[in-house]
Amino acid sequence: MTTQDAEALIEAARSAAEAAGVTAAVTVLDAAGHLLAFRRDDRAVLIAGETSTRKAYTALQLNAPTADLVDAVQPGGLFHTLPTALDRPLLFIAGGVPLHRDGRLIGAIGVGGGAPDQDHGFASAAAESLNR
């Protein structure tokens, strides 16, 4: 994934959030988990930056949208102990989406600042724009 791809993802997610009246933070990571792009709207809550990054990291490490993993960390779930078993910034709240190109995992995007379902929608819309 290129820096240009990352910037386009940021813009697509921000545009979707803005259209919904949500101030948000957006993080894009490459396949190795390195930060490629980040932007937090001026009026977004400060924690949105941290949650967007953790959502992206979680989606990348598990190669799954964080929205699909929420139930897995509930008591009795497959990953119930995972959030406390690792010294990693995992966050099992909707808003993180892995990014693929030609069937390969190339990175992840995370959005924070709205309700979890909104953040998931913004991240998904951006991910879909990458492959157009």
N, C-alpha and C positions, 0 to 999 in steps of 0.2 A: 504494500500500500504506500502511496506517495503522500507527501505533505499536501499536495494539491487535493488529493482524495479526502484527506482528513479535514481540510478547510471547507470543502464542499459539504461534508457530513455535518460539520458544525453549523454551517449556514442553513442546511435543510432542517435540522432539528430546531434551531432557533426560530426559523420562520414558522414552523408548525406550532411551536409554543406561543409565539407572539400572536398568531391567528386565533389561538384559544384564550388569549389574555393571561398567559402564564409567564412569569419571569423565571428563568431556569439557568442552570449551569450544565455544560455539555463537555464531556471528556472523550477523546479518541485515543486508543492505545494501538500499537502495532502488535504483530503476532508474538513478539517476545515480552509484551507487557510494558514496553516503554511508551512514555507520553509523546504523542505526535501533535496533538492540538487540545487546547482547553479554552473555554470562554464562559464567564459568569456574567449574566446581566447585572447591571448596576444595582437594581432593586431586589435581586434574588437574595433569599436568606443565605447567610454565610455558610451554613452547613450543606447547602446544595452542592457546593464545589466538592466537598469530601464525599458526599453520597454518590455523586455522578462518577467519580473516579473509582470508588469501591464497587459500584454496580458494573462498570465496564470490566474491571479486573475479574470479578466473579464470573461474568458471562464468558470471558476469554478462557479462564482456567477450566471451566466445566463445559465449554463449548455448547452453551444452552442459554436461551433468554432467562433472565432472572425471574421473570413472571412465571416460568414453568417450574421453578425450583422452590417456590415459597412453601408448598405443602411438604416437600421433602425434608425440611428442617423442623417441622412440627414434631412433638412427642410421638414416637413410634414410626417416624418417617425414615427413609433410607439414609439421609444425611443429617439426622437429628444432632449428632455431636460434632459435626464438621465445623460449625462456626467457632467453637471453642477449642477444637483439637489442633488447629493450625495457628501459627503466628503470622497470619496473612490478613490483608484487609478485605475479607469476603463480606458481602452484604446481600442478603436474600430478600430483597424488596424489588418489585417490578421497576424496570427502567434501564436494564442492561441487556444488550443484544450483541451476539457474536456477529462478525462480518466475514463473509465468504466470497471468494472469487474463483470461478472454475473448479468448484468443489473443495477448495482449500481454505482453511481458516487463516485469515490475513490480519485479524485484529478484532477490536470490539468498541462499541460506543455505549456510553452511559449518560443518562439524563437525570437530573435531580431538580427539585423545586416545585413540581406540581404534585397532584395526587399520584399514587403509584400507577394506576391505569393510564393516566395522562402521560406520565413519563415514558411508559412502555410504548404508547402510541407515537410519541415524538421520536423516540429512538428507532422504532420499526419503520416509520416513514423515511427517516434519513437512510437507514440501511437499504431500503428498497430503491431509493434514488441512486445509490452507488452503482447498482447493477443495470441501470437504464442506459 
